Amino acid sequence: MENSASIDLQVTGMHCAACSTRLEKALNQLPGVSSTVSIATEKAHIEFNPETITPEGLIKAIQATGFDAHMLRDYAAEKESRTLALKKEKARFLISALLTAPLILEMLLMFAGIPFMLPAWVQFVLATPVQFWIGWRFYEGAWGSLRSRSANMDVLVALGTSAAYFMSLATWLLELHEPLYFEASATLITLVLLGKLLEANAKSKTSSALEALIRLQPRTAHVERDGEMHDIPIEEMRVNDVFWVRPGENVPVDGLVIEGTSSIDESMLTGESLPQEKHPEDKVYAATNNVRGLLKCRALAVGSHTQLASIIRLVEKAQGSKAAIQRLADRVSAIFVPVVVGIALLTFSAWWIANGNFNAALINAVAVLVISCPCALGLATPTALVVSTGRAAQSGILIRDAEALERTHRLSVLLFDKTGTLTSGKPSVTEIMPSSDISDAELLKIAFSLARTSTHPLSRALAEHAGKLQITPLEVMNVSEFSGQGLKADIQGKPCLLGSPAFAEHNGVAIDARRMLSLQQKGESVLAVARGSELLGYVAVADQLRVSSRPAIAALIGMNLRVVMISGDSLETAKAIAAQAGIKEFRAEVMPQDKEAILQSYKADGHLVGMVGDGINDAPALAAADVSFAMKSGSDIAIETADITLMKNDLMSVVDAISLSRRTIAKIRQNLFFAFGYNVLGIPLAAAGMLSPVIAGTAMALSSVSVVSNALLLKRWKGHHR
């Protein structure tokens, strides 16, 4: 969308999935607006053209549909507002329950065979405030829904309870010899309110993981200014401020250690349970806990630019997004209410025609209306997503959106970049093998002189090794680097090269295949060094497998995934590394620009393909993957770019992400099966006269609570390191 801006608004007044669908549809009809509305988080994420509409205009558009909205406040203010609203709802429910209790008692005594009947005027006095004061919200919601040419849960409740109330009122005033159903209308409203309270309480627990992250950030920081210590709110901190973190305190902002050593518990950020040692020049992150030493730090990122703020934004975005399976439920909910009203009318007509009993016909129609409320259907997917994305964040797994989570469970092929993913990404020189007429020192000096002009990991490893030996480099001229192959330059007026044996051969250098093969079969990468067409020797560099690589690969294969390693190394080196990792399928001598083509070849064969890389050199392949997993090395990548970001450099996190995705989708399917099954079973029973409106109302309330409670079971999920 050109000239687009985005905003998140807190929405109030939504009662079911039909509400969120109606609001989303109304917003998307506005020019230049694209929105996603979540019933679970009660938020609307809106992308809009600021030239055609303002945030205030969006709020007015939401209000025009019968809801209300406001700009997102800080966590504490939003929490206080929700708590206050919940207290008011509890008070209304208690009043409703007190007024309804005598009516329920009368009904229970009649079921028990004890003849007891409240006077009609008493029933009227008790039921009327419940119907029109406590229950006015349903009339407001129904009117707003019908005014926008749709129907929601409020329409069903208003229709059902009004039918029972006004039929009873007519029977009493006209002195008809028919039963009164004041207790049915009052009890239904009370039960719906009870169900909403239980649902709200359960929903509040779904976002507990995100709330826990938010609460970890301290409110103040010890900042040194003009040689004096000041305790200031973190909102007033600026980049380059010098601050102190005492033992036991949480770090206020992202920073760099200037003085002191300590251990920092970063489990809330990375999911890593062991504290990380911190020394001068190491980075620290907001909300992580300083376990023991006193640290003096310089602020690198404050406010919305910290890692914690990025994580919170990403989790909130994921929780507000919609998976394809949820969009199906939303479409069903949008047509569900009109269909139910039609079934209720058919039920009424069939019973009245069949036995001429108006009361039985009306009560059975009311039961159909009440038991059909689509709350459970609307909550089935979003509540599971909110719980799982929050739980993932606690384990150091950041999921960009619901679609990424949904696609992950369907992956069939998983491609792994080798360097920095399967391996630690910190190669080191293991062996220097000069030819017979050159010394180790001379070979290393020439290799170092070439390597210091490159940023390739193998070149950096060689340069670091030579630096430790205090070797002085030679002057180089006319440097040319060939991506994934090597580089050429002039040293002392002679052309030299450093690169893969294949690169050397391509440039007319004769390779000693036997010596080279002996190194490659150990899993070492071999760099050839040449002057002109003369081979000067080899430098062997090894990059150790991560400790977690082999068990993670074994676990993924056990999950019926096809695992493939992609490497720029020679065939023999790649074969050795793949064998160490337990991978049978691999691609060697792959140029960086060719990784995407390999990935596309698997997709062309009908596979859903995931790519695991370090997020730096694998950008094209990660972008082309159905699901991209980025290893977060330090803080060098933007966590918003990958589908799934692994905050700790541990491949078991890939296993955990796929495991959680499968568990979440299973929960969603269970919830949808229960929600659909509840209506498929309940509507025929109500239409057949086998359920009273009160029992139908109870079942409706409990169905929503059971769906949310089932989603909350995802909080029990634990990764391999938790």
C-alpha positions in Angstrom: 0.0 0.0 0.0 1.5 3.3 -1.1 1.9 6.1 1.5 0.8 3.6 4.1 0.9 4.0 7.8 -0.2 1.5 10.5 -1.8 1.8 13.9 -3.0 -0.6 16.6 -6.3 0.3 18.4 -7.8 -1.3 21.5 -11.4 -2.1 20.7 -14.2 -2.5 23.2 -17.7 -3.9 22.8 -17.0 -7.0 20.8 -18.8 -10.1 22.1 -18.1 -12.9 19.5 -16.4 -13.8 16.3 -19.2 -12.3 14.3 -18.4 -8.9 15.9 -14.7 -9.0 14.9 -15.6 -10.1 11.4 -18.2 -7.4 11.0 -15.8 -4.7 12.3 -13.0 -6.0 10.0 -15.3 -6.0 7.0 -16.5 -2.4 7.8 -12.9 -1.1 8.1 -11.7 -2.8 5.0 -14.5 -1.1 3.0 -12.9 2.2 3.8 -10.7 3.6 1.0 -7.0 2.8 1.5 -7.6 0.7 4.6 -6.5 -2.9 5.4 -7.3 -4.3 8.8 -7.1 -7.4 11.0 -9.3 -7.6 14.1 -8.7 -10.1 16.8 -11.4 -11.1 19.2 -8.8 -12.8 21.5 -6.7 -9.6 22.0 -9.5 -7.2 21.3 -7.2 -5.2 19.1 -7.4 -3.9 15.5 -4.2 -3.7 13.5 -4.9 -1.2 10.7 -2.9 -0.2 7.7 -4.2 3.0 6.1 -3.4 5.9 3.8 -2.9 9.0 6.0 -3.9 11.1 3.0 -7.4 9.7 2.9 -8.1 9.0 6.6 -6.7 9.8 10.0 -6.5 7.7 13.2 -9.3 9.8 14.6 -11.4 9.0 11.5 -10.7 5.3 12.0 -11.9 5.5 15.6 -15.1 7.2 14.4 -15.6 4.5 11.8 -15.3 1.9 14.5 -17.8 3.8 16.7 -20.2 3.9 13.7 -20.4 0.1 13.7 -21.5 0.0 17.3 -18.1 -0.5 19.0 -15.6 1.8 20.6 -11.8 2.1 20.3 -8.9 4.1 21.7 -5.2 4.4 21.0 -3.1 1.8 22.8 -2.0 3.0 26.2 0.9 1.7 28.1 0.6 -1.7 29.7 -0.2 -0.5 33.2 -2.9 1.9 32.1 -4.5 -0.8 29.8 -4.4 -3.3 32.6 -6.0 -0.9 35.0 -8.8 -0.1 32.5 -9.5 -3.8 31.9 -9.5 -4.5 35.6 -12.0 -1.7 36.2 -14.2 -2.9 33.4 -14.1 -6.4 34.7 -15.1 -5.2 38.2 -18.2 -3.4 36.7 -19.1 -6.6 34.8 -18.9 -8.6 38.0 -21.1 -6.2 39.9 -23.7 -6.3 37.1 -23.6 -10.1 37.1 -24.0 -10.2 40.9 -27.1 -8.0 40.7 -28.4 -10.1 37.9 -27.8 -13.3 39.9 -29.5 -11.9 43.0 -32.6 -10.9 41.0 -32.7 -14.2 39.2 -32.1 -16.4 42.2 -35.7 -16.5 43.4 -36.9 -17.4 39.9 -34.3 -20.2 39.7 -35.4 -21.5 43.1 -39.0 -21.6 42.0 -38.0 -23.6 38.9 -35.8 -26.0 40.9 -38.6 -26.6 43.5 -41.0 -27.4 40.6 -38.5 -29.9 39.2 -38.3 -31.5 42.6 -42.1 -31.9 42.7 -42.7 -29.2 45.4 -45.6 -27.0 44.3 -44.4 -23.4 44.7 -45.1 -20.4 42.4 -44.1 -16.8 42.8 -46.9 -14.4 42.1 -46.8 -13.2 38.5 -46.1 -9.5 39.5 -43.1 -10.6 41.6 -41.7 -12.5 38.7 -42.2 -9.4 36.5 -40.5 -7.1 39.0 -37.5 -9.5 39.3 -37.2 -10.2 35.5 -37.7 -6.7 34.1 -34.5 -5.0 35.4 -32.5 -8.1 34.3 -34.1 -7.9 30.8 -33.8 -4.2 30.2 -31.1 -2.9 32.5 -28.6 -5.7 32.9 -29.5 -7.0 29.4 -29.5 -3.6 27.6 -26.0 -4.3 26.3 -27.5 -7.1 24.1 -30.1 -4.8 22.6 -27.4 -2.2 21.8 -25.1 -4.8 20.3 -28.0 -6.3 18.3 -29.1 -2.9 17.0 -25.5 -2.0 16.0 -25.1 -5.3 14.3 -28.4 -5.2 12.3 -27.7 -1.5 11.4 -24.6 -2.7 9.6 -26.5 -5.5 7.9 -25.0 -8.3 9.8 -25.9 -10.4 12.9 -23.9 -11.5 15.9 -24.4 -13.2 19.2 -26.3 -10.2 20.7 -29.0 -10.7 18.1 -29.5 -14.3 19.2 -29.6 -13.4 22.9 -31.9 -10.4 22.4 -34.3 -12.4 20.2 -34.4 -15.4 22.5 -34.8 -13.6 25.8 -37.2 -11.0 24.4 -39.5 -13.8 23.0 -39.6 -15.5 26.5 -40.1 -12.2 28.3 -42.8 -10.7 26.1 -44.7 -14.0 25.9 -44.8 -14.2 29.7 -45.8 -10.5 29.9 -48.7 -11.0 27.5 -49.8 -14.2 29.3 -49.9 -12.3 32.6 -51.6 -9.1 31.4 -54.1 -10.9 29.2 -54.8 -13.5 31.9 -54.1 -16.4 29.6 -54.0 -19.8 31.1 -50.4 -20.5 30.0 -47.1 -21.0 31.8 -44.9 -17.9 32.5 -41.3 -17.9 31.3 -39.9 -14.9 33.1 -37.4 -17.2 34.8 -36.1 -18.4 31.4 -35.3 -14.9 30.1 -33.7 -13.7 33.3 -31.7 -16.9 33.8 -30.5 -16.9 30.2 -29.1 -13.3 30.5 -27.5 -14.2 33.9 -25.9 -17.3 32.4 -24.6 -15.4 29.4 -23.0 -12.9 31.7 -21.5 -15.7 33.8 -20.1 -17.3 30.7 -18.6 -14.0 29.5 -17.0 -13.4 33.0 -15.5 -16.9 33.0 -14.3 -16.4 29.4 -12.8 -13.0 30.2 -10.9 -14.5 33.2 -9.6 -17.4 31.0 -8.7 -15.0 28.2 -6.7 -12.8 30.6 -4.5 -15.8 31.3 -3.7 -16.4 27.6 -1.5 -13.3 27.4 0.3 -13.9 30.7 3.5 -14.7 28.9 3.6 -11.4 27.2 2.6 -9.6 30.4 5.5 -11.3 32.2 7.9 -9.9 29.7 6.5 -6.4 30.1 6.7 -6.5 33.8 10.4 -7.4 33.8 11.6 -4.0 32.6 12.4 -1.8 35.6 10.7 1.6 35.9 13.8 3.5 36.9 17.6 3.5 36.1 20.7 4.6 38.0 22.1 7.1 35.6 25.4 9.0 36.0 25.2 12.6 34.8 27.7 15.4 35.5 29.5 13.1 37.8 26.5 12.5 40.0 24.1 9.5 40.3 20.4 10.1 39.5 17.5 7.7 39.7 15.4 8.6 36.6 12.4 7.0 34.8 13.6 4.8 32.0 11.5 6.9 29.6 13.9 9.8 30.2 17.0 7.8 29.3 19.0 8.7 26.2 21.5 6.9 24.0 25.0 7.1 25.4 23.8 7.6 29.0 26.1 5.9 31.5 24.1 3.8 33.9 24.9 1.3 36.7 23.3 -2.1 37.3 23.6 -3.4 40.9 23.5 -7.1 41.7 20.0 -8.5 41.7 18.6 -5.7 39.5 17.2 -5.9 36.0 19.0 -4.0 33.2 16.9 -0.9 32.3 17.9 -0.6 28.6 20.2 -2.2 26.0 23.8 -1.2 26.7 27.5 -2.0 26.5 29.5 -2.9 29.5 32.2 -0.3 30.4 33.4 -1.5 33.7 32.9 -4.6 35.9 32.2 -8.3 35.3 29.1 -10.2 36.2 26.7 -13.0 35.1 23.4 -12.0 33.4 20.3 -14.2 33.4 19.1 -13.7 29.8 16.5 -16.5 29.9 13.6 -14.2 29.4 15.2 -13.0 26.2 16.8 -16.1 24.7 15.3 -19.0 26.6 18.8 -20.0 27.7 18.7 -21.1 31.3 22.4 -20.6 32.2 23.5 -17.1 33.1 25.9 -15.5 30.6 29.2 -14.0 31.7 29.6 -10.3 30.9 32.9 -8.4 30.6 33.8 -4.9 29.3 32.7 -4.5 25.6 30.0 -7.1 26.0 26.3 -6.2 25.3 23.6 -6.3 27.9 19.8 -6.2 27.2 16.8 -4.5 28.8 14.9 -6.6 31.4 17.7 -9.2 31.8 18.7 -9.9 35.4 22.2 -9.0 36.8 22.9 -12.0 39.0 26.0 -11.0 41.0 28.5 -8.2 40.0 28.2 -4.4 39.7 28.2 -3.2 36.1 28.8 0.2 34.6 27.3 0.4 31.1 26.7 2.8 28.3 23.2 2.9 26.7 23.0 1.7 23.1 19.2 1.5 22.6 16.4 2.9 24.6 12.6 3.0 24.6 11.0 1.3 21.6 14.4 0.4 20.1 15.5 -2.2 22.7 15.5 -5.9 22.1 12.7 -6.3 24.6 10.5 -3.7 22.9 11.1 -5.5 19.5 10.1 -8.8 21.0 6.9 -7.4 22.6 6.0 -5.8 19.2 6.6 -9.0 17.4 4.6 -11.1 19.9 1.7 -8.7 19.8 1.7 -8.7 16.0 1.7 -12.5 16.0 -1.2 -12.6 18.5 -3.2 -10.2 16.5 -2.7 -11.9 13.1 -5.0 -14.5 11.6 -4.2 -18.0 10.3 -6.0 -19.4 7.3 -7.9 -21.8 9.5 -9.2 -18.9 11.6 -10.4 -17.0 8.5 -12.5 -20.1 7.6 -14.1 -19.9 11.1 -14.7 -16.2 10.7 -16.5 -16.8 7.4 -18.7 -19.4 9.0 -19.5 -17.1 11.9 -20.5 -14.3 9.5 -23.3 -16.4 8.0 -24.0 -18.5 11.1 -26.4 -16.2 12.9 -28.8 -15.6 10.0 -28.9 -19.4 9.4 -29.7 -20.0 13.1 -32.5 -17.5 13.0 -33.9 -19.3 10.0 -33.7 -22.6 11.9 -35.4 -21.1 14.9 -38.3 -19.8 12.7 -38.6 -23.3 11.1 -38.6 -24.9 14.6 -41.3 -22.5 15.8 -43.4 -23.1 12.7 -43.0 -26.9 12.7 -44.0 -27.2 16.4 -47.0 -24.9 16.1 -48.3 -26.6 13.0 -47.6 -30.1 14.4 -49.4 -29.8 17.8 -50.8 -26.3 17.9 -48.9 -25.6 21.1 -47.7 -22.0 20.9 -45.7 -22.1 24.1 -43.8 -25.3 23.2 -43.1 -23.9 19.7 -41.7 -20.6 21.1 -39.6 -22.2 23.9 -38.0 -24.7 21.5 -37.2 -21.8 19.1 -35.7 -19.8 21.9 -33.6 -22.9 22.9 -32.3 -23.0 19.3 -31.4 -19.3 19.4 -29.6 -19.5 22.7 -27.6 -22.7 22.2 -26.3 -21.5 18.8 -24.2 -18.5 19.9 -21.0 -18.7 17.9 -18.7 -17.7 20.8 -16.8 -21.0 21.0 -16.3 -21.0 17.2 -14.8 -17.5 17.3 -12.4 -18.2 20.2 -11.2 -21.6 19.0 -8.3 -20.3 17.0 -7.2 -16.9 18.4 -6.9 -18.1 22.0 -4.6 -21.0 21.0 -2.5 -18.6 19.0 -2.2 -16.1 21.8 -1.0 -18.8 24.3 1.4 -20.5 21.9 3.1 -17.3 20.6 3.6 -16.1 24.2 4.9 -19.5 25.3 7.3 -19.5 22.3 8.7 -16.1 23.2 9.4 -17.4 26.7 11.5 -20.1 25.2 13.5 -17.8 22.9 11.4 -18.5 19.8 9.9 -15.4 18.1 7.1 -16.1 15.6 6.2 -13.4 13.2 2.6 -14.2 12.6 -0.1 -16.8 12.7 0.4 -17.9 9.1 4.1 -18.7 9.8 3.1 -20.8 12.8 0.4 -22.6 10.7 2.8 -23.3 7.8 5.5 -24.7 10.1 3.5 -27.7 11.1 3.2 -28.7 7.4 6.9 -28.5 6.5 8.3 -31.6 4.7 11.8 -30.4 3.8 14.2 -28.4 6.0 17.3 -26.9 4.4 20.2 -26.0 6.7 23.0 -23.6 5.8 26.3 -25.0 7.1 28.4 -22.1 8.3 27.0 -20.3 11.3 24.0 -22.6 11.5 25.1 -26.2 11.8 28.5 -25.0 12.8 29.4 -22.3 15.3 30.4 -19.8 12.6 33.7 -19.3 14.3 36.3 -21.1 12.1 39.9 -21.4 13.2 43.1 -22.3 11.4 44.1 -25.9 12.1 47.0 -26.6 9.7 49.5 -24.8 7.5 50.8 -27.0 4.6 53.4 -25.2 2.4 54.9 -26.6 -0.7 58.5 -27.9 -0.5 60.2 -24.6 -1.5 58.4 -22.2 0.9 58.3 -21.9 4.7 55.2 -21.9 7.0 55.8 -18.3 7.9 56.2 -17.1 4.3 53.0 -19.0 3.2 51.1 -17.6 6.1 52.3 -14.0 5.4 51.1 -14.2 1.8 47.8 -15.8 2.8 47.3 -13.2 5.6 48.1 -10.3 3.3 45.3 -11.5 1.0 42.8 -12.5 3.7 42.9 -9.2 5.5 41.2 -7.5 2.5 38.1 -9.8 2.8 35.3 -10.1 5.4 34.6 -13.8 4.6 34.5 -16.0 7.8 37.4 -18.1 6.5 39.5 -15.0 5.7 38.8 -13.6 9.1 39.9 -16.8 10.8 43.1 -16.8 8.8 43.7 -13.1 9.7 43.0 -13.7 13.3 45.5 -16.6 13.4 48.2 -14.6 11.7 47.5 -11.7 14.1 48.1 -13.9 17.1 51.5 -14.8 15.6 52.3 -11.1 15.1 52.9 -11.6 11.4 53.3 -8.3 9.5 51.3 -8.3 6.2 52.6 -7.3 2.9 51.2 -4.5 0.8 48.6 -5.7 -1.7 47.3 -4.0 -4.9 44.5 -4.5 -7.3 42.3 -6.7 -5.1 39.4 -8.6 -6.7 37.1 -10.7 -4.7 34.9 -13.5 -6.2 31.9 -14.3 -4.0 32.1 -17.8 -2.5 35.3 -18.6 -4.4 38.3 -16.5 -3.4 40.2 -13.4 -4.2 43.1 -12.2 -6.3 45.6 -9.4 -5.7 49.1 -8.3 -6.6 51.8 -8.7 -4.0 55.3 -7.2 -4.7 54.2 -6.9 -8.3 53.2 -10.6 -8.7 49.6 -11.9 -9.1 48.6 -14.0 -6.1 45.3 -15.7 -5.1 43.7 -17.2 -2.1 40.6 -19.4 -2.4 39.0 -22.7 -2.9 41.0 -25.4 -4.7 38.5 -25.3 -7.5 39.0 -21.5 -7.8 42.8 -22.1 -8.0 42.4 -24.7 -10.7 40.1 -22.5 -12.7 43.0 -19.9 -12.6 45.5 -22.4 -14.0 47.1 -23.6 -10.7 48.0 -27.3 -10.5 46.4 -28.8 -7.3 48.0 -31.5 -5.2 44.8 -33.6 -4.9 46.1 -36.2 -2.5 47.1 -33.6 0.2 44.0 -31.6 -0.3 41.7 -34.7 0.0 43.4 -35.8 3.3 42.3 -32.5 4.8 38.8 -32.4 3.3 38.0 -35.9 4.6 38.5 -34.6 8.2 35.7 -32.0 7.5 38.2 -29.1 7.1 37.8 -26.4 4.6 40.9 -26.0 2.4 42.2 -22.7 1.1 44.8 -22.8 -1.7 47.5 -20.1 -1.8 49.2 -19.5 -5.2 51.6 -17.0 -6.8 51.1 -16.8 -10.5 50.4 -20.4 -11.6 52.6 -21.8 -8.7 50.8 -23.5 -5.8 52.4 -22.2 -2.6 50.5 -24.5 -0.3 47.3 -25.0 1.7 45.7 -23.5 4.8 43.2 -25.8 6.5 40.4 -24.1 8.5 37.8 -26.0 10.6 34.5 -24.8 11.9 33.2 -27.0 14.7 29.7 -28.3 14.7 27.4 -26.8 17.3 26.9 -29.2 20.3 23.1 -29.2 19.5 23.4 -30.0 15.8 23.5 -33.8 15.8 20.7 -34.3 18.4 18.6 -31.7 16.7 19.0 -33.3 13.3 18.2 -36.7 14.8 15.0 -35.3 16.4 14.0 -33.6 13.1 14.4 -36.8 11.1 12.4 -38.6 13.8 9.6 -36.0 13.1 9.6 -37.3 9.5 11.3 -34.2 8.0 13.7 -34.4 5.1 16.8 -32.6 6.2 19.3 -31.2 3.7 22.6 -29.4 4.3 23.7 -26.7 1.9 27.4 -25.8 1.8 29.9 -23.9 -0.3 32.6 -26.3 0.7 34.1 -29.0 -1.5 32.3 -32.3 -1.9 34.6 -34.2 0.4 34.5 -31.5 3.2 30.7 -31.2 3.0 30.4 -35.0 3.0 32.5 -35.2 6.2 30.5 -32.4 8.0 27.2 -33.9 6.9 28.2 -37.3 8.3 29.3 -35.7 11.6 25.8 -34.0 11.9 23.9 -37.2 10.9 22.7 -35.7 7.6 22.4 -38.0 4.6 21.4 -35.5 2.0 23.6 -32.5 1.2 24.6 -30.1 -1.6 28.2 -29.0 -1.9 30.1 -26.3 -3.7 27.0 -24.1 -3.6 27.5 -20.4 -4.3 25.5 -18.0 -2.1 23.4 -16.9 -5.1 22.5 -20.5 -5.9 20.9 -21.4 -2.5 17.6 -19.9 -3.6 17.5 -22.0 -6.8 18.1 -25.2 -4.8 15.3 -24.2 -2.4 13.0 -23.5 -5.4 13.7 -26.9 -6.9 12.4 -28.6 -3.8 9.3 -26.4 -3.9 8.8 -27.3 -7.5 8.6 -30.9 -6.5 5.6 -30.1 -4.3 7.4 -29.8 -0.9 6.7 -27.2 1.7 10.3 -26.0 2.4 11.8 -24.4 5.5 15.2 -22.7 5.5 17.5 -22.4 8.5 20.2 -19.8 8.2 22.1 -17.1 10.1 20.0 -14.4 8.6 22.9 -12.6 7.1 24.4 -14.5 4.1 21.2 -16.5 3.4 18.8 -13.6 2.8 17.5 -14.6 -0.7 17.0 -18.2 0.3 15.3 -17.2 3.6 13.0 -14.9 1.8 12.0 -17.6 -0.7 11.4 -20.3 1.9 7.8 -21.2 3.0 9.1 -20.8 6.5 12.4 -19.1 7.4 14.3 -19.7 10.6 17.0 -17.2 11.4 19.7 -18.0 14.0 20.1 -14.8 16.0 23.9 -14.4 16.4 24.3 -11.7 19.0 22.1 -8.8 17.9 23.3 -8.4 14.4 20.0 -9.1 12.6 16.6 -7.4 12.8 14.3 -9.9 14.5 11.3 -8.7 12.5 12.6 -10.0 9.2 12.4 -13.8 9.6 9.3 -15.9 10.0 10.8 -17.5 13.1 13.8 -16.0 14.9 15.7 -18.3 17.3 17.0 -16.1 20.1 19.6 -18.6 21.3 22.1 -20.2 18.9 20.8 -23.7 19.5 19.3 -25.9 16.8 17.0 -27.6 19.3 15.0 -24.4 19.0 14.1 -25.5 15.5 12.8 -28.7 16.9 10.9 -26.8 19.6 9.4 -24.4 17.0 8.1 -27.3 14.9 6.9 -29.2 17.9 5.0 -26.2 19.3 3.5 -25.5 15.8 2.2 -29.1 15.6 0.8 -28.9 19.2 -0.9 -25.6 18.5 -2.6 -26.7 15.3 -3.7 -29.9 17.1 -5.3 -27.7 19.8 -7.0 -25.5 17.2 -8.4 -28.5 15.4 -9.7 -29.9 18.8 -11.3 -26.5 19.5 -12.9 -26.2 16.1 -14.2 -29.8 16.3 -15.6 -29.2 19.7 -17.2 -25.8 18.6 -18.7 -27.2 15.4 -19.7 -30.5 17.1 -21.4 -28.6 19.9 -23.6 -26.7 17.5 -24.2 -29.7 15.2 -25.4 -31.7 18.2 -27.0 -28.9 20.2 -29.2 -27.3 17.5 -31.1 -30.5 16.5 -31.6 -31.4 20.2 -33.0 -27.9 20.9 -35.2 -28.0 17.8 -36.5 -31.5 18.8 -37.6 -30.1 22.2 -35.0 -32.0 24.2 -33.3 -29.0 25.7 -34.9 -26.2 27.7 -33.6 -22.6 27.1 -32.0 -22.6 30.5 -30.0 -25.8 29.8 -29.2 -24.5 26.4 -27.9 -21.2 27.9 -25.7 -23.2 30.4 -24.3 -25.3 27.7 -23.6 -22.2 25.5 -21.7 -20.5 28.4 -19.7 -23.6 29.2 -18.7 -24.2 25.6 -16.8 -20.9 25.3 -15.0 -21.5 28.7 -14.0 -25.1 27.7 -12.5 -23.9 24.4 -10.4 -21.2 26.1 -9.4 -23.7 28.9 -8.3 -26.2 26.2 -6.1 -23.5 24.6 -4.6 -22.7 28.0 -3.2 -26.3 28.2 -0.6 -25.1 25.7 1.0 -23.2 28.6 2.2 -26.7 29.8 4.3 -27.1 26.6 8.0 -27.2 27.3 10.9 -27.0 25.0 13.9 -29.2 25.2 15.7 -26.8 27.5 12.9 -25.7 29.8 
